[in-house]
Amino acid sequence: MTDIGSDKAAATAQNLVTVVVGGQMKPGHRWSPSVGDETTDLLTHLGLSKESAGRLRDEAIDVLARCVPPSSKPDVETGLVVGYVQSGKTMSFTTVASLARDNGYRVVIVIAGTSKPLLAQSTARLARDLRIDSDNR
């Protein structure tokens, strides 16, 4: 949907370091994403409590850590994240997209909705929360 590449993000991807806590990575994780300015700015913009923002950040890290690392050789990995109605899916994939940018992913594809109104709603919210149409993004 949106090209989120940048020279800064590409440089970040080349300098990623895998952080292992307690001697081993969490099951299913392939690497450890780093939280940067994009994710920090999004969480501030969303105006969540410190606890909610921390949980959202940690869940986004958990999702992205299961993906192919941006600095590795090309690979194929398919994953699916689902949720109940009004469960925070849009906020979740928006946070994953911002974390992906922080870590050097150049493109994020979001499949949002099975109807035109739902697609329009998700697209508008994604653009608003990531501030895509402002700040020369």
VENUR-V581895 format. One record per residue. N is the residue number from 1. RES is the residue in one letter. PHI is phi in whole degrees, 0 to 359 (NA if undefined). NEAR is the number of other C-alpha atoms within 12 Angstrom. Layout:
n=[N | N]
res=[RES | RES]
phi=[PHI | PHI]
near=[NEAR | NEAR]
This chain:
n=[1 | 2 | 3 | 4 | 5 | 6 | 7 | 8 | 9 | 10 | 11 | 12 | 13 | 14 | 15 | 16 | 17 | 18 | 19 | 20 | 21 | 22 | 23 | 24 | 25 | 26 | 27 | 28 | 29 | 30 | 31 | 32 | 33 | 34 | 35 | 36 | 37 | 38 | 39 | 40 | 41 | 42 | 43 | 44 | 45 | 46 | 47 | 48 | 49 | 50 | 51 | 52 | 53 | 54 | 55 | 56 | 57 | 58 | 59 | 60 | 61 | 62 | 63 | 64 | 65 | 66 | 67 | 68 | 69 | 70 | 71 | 72 | 73 | 74 | 75 | 76 | 77 | 78 | 79 | 80 | 81 | 82 | 83 | 84 | 85 | 86 | 87 | 88 | 89 | 90 | 91 | 92 | 93 | 94 | 95 | 96 | 97 | 98 | 99 | 100 | 101 | 102 | 103 | 104 | 105 | 106 | 107 | 108 | 109 | 110 | 111 | 112 | 113 | 114 | 115 | 116 | 117 | 118 | 119 | 120 | 121 | 122 | 123 | 124 | 125 | 126 | 127 | 128 | 129 | 130 | 131 | 132 | 133 | 134 | 135 | 136 | 137]
res=[M | T | D | I | G | S | D | K | A | A | A | T | A | Q | N | L | V | T | V | V | V | G | G | Q | M | K | P | G | H | R | W | S | P | S | V | G | D | E | T | T | D | L | L | T | H | L | G | L | S | K | E | S | A | G | R | L | R | D | E | A | I | D | V | L | A | R | C | V | P | P | S | S | K | P | D | V | E | T | G | L | V | V | G | Y | V | Q | S | G | K | T | M | S | F | T | T | V | A | S | L | A | R | D | N | G | Y | R | V | V | I | V | I | A | G | T | S | K | P | L | L | A | Q | S | T | A | R | L | A | R | D | L | R | I | D | S | D | N | R]
phi=[NA | 227 | 281 | 251 | 283 | 198 | 299 | 297 | 294 | 295 | 295 | 299 | 299 | 286 | 252 | 293 | 235 | 283 | 257 | 247 | 260 | 68 | 88 | 207 | 280 | 299 | 303 | 90 | 278 | 255 | 193 | 240 | 296 | 256 | 277 | 237 | 300 | 298 | 290 | 300 | 297 | 297 | 298 | 294 | 301 | 289 | 68 | 279 | 295 | 302 | 295 | 295 | 297 | 295 | 294 | 298 | 301 | 296 | 292 | 294 | 299 | 299 | 294 | 292 | 294 | 271 | 273 | 296 | 300 | 294 | 264 | 269 | 294 | 306 | 210 | 243 | 216 | 244 | 224 | 218 | 244 | 232 | 201 | 287 | 301 | 58 | 257 | 100 | 299 | 296 | 297 | 293 | 289 | 293 | 292 | 298 | 296 | 292 | 293 | 298 | 297 | 303 | 253 | 94 | 292 | 268 | 220 | 236 | 250 | 244 | 259 | 237 | 103 | 250 | 222 | 297 | 298 | 293 | 298 | 297 | 297 | 294 | 296 | 296 | 292 | 299 | 297 | 293 | 291 | 273 | 54 | 294 | 271 | 227 | 57 | 53 | 272]
near=[19 | 24 | 19 | 30 | 26 | 20 | 16 | 20 | 30 | 22 | 19 | 27 | 31 | 19 | 19 | 24 | 17 | 22 | 17 | 16 | 11 | 7 | 8 | 14 | 18 | 19 | 14 | 16 | 21 | 26 | 30 | 34 | 42 | 34 | 34 | 25 | 22 | 33 | 36 | 26 | 22 | 34 | 33 | 21 | 20 | 25 | 16 | 18 | 13 | 14 | 12 | 18 | 24 | 20 | 19 | 34 | 37 | 24 | 25 | 34 | 33 | 29 | 34 | 41 | 32 | 26 | 31 | 26 | 31 | 36 | 27 | 17 | 8 | 10 | 11 | 10 | 13 | 11 | 13 | 14 | 23 | 17 | 13 | 9 | 10 | 10 | 13 | 20 | 26 | 34 | 35 | 37 | 37 | 44 | 42 | 43 | 40 | 44 | 45 | 45 | 39 | 38 | 44 | 36 | 35 | 28 | 23 | 26 | 18 | 23 | 23 | 24 | 17 | 11 | 11 | 12 | 12 | 16 | 18 | 16 | 17 | 28 | 28 | 20 | 23 | 33 | 26 | 21 | 29 | 37 | 24 | 23 | 15 | 10 | 9 | 7 | 16]
